[in-house]
Amino acid sequence: MVAAKQRIEEEILGDDLEGYFSWLDALRESGSCNMMEAPRWLRDEFDISKKQSIDITSMWMQNFGKK
């Protein structure tokens, strides 16, 4: 079920997902904020919904360190 949910989210976000991940990597490296605040920063930067920003951040956190 989790894999299906992630696949659907990735389809909705499309190619933008890697762009969001890169942006989150840069945000983390900058030390500008605690990454628990990242969804709000995503919303401010990309004008996306709260749900999208939380989903993107959750996927980024799940994949962090797997690169």
Buried (B, 14 or more C-beta within 10 A) or exposed (E): EEEEEBEEBBEEBEEBBEEBBEBBEEBBEEEEEEBEEBBBBBBEEBEBEEEBBBBBBBBBEEEEEEE
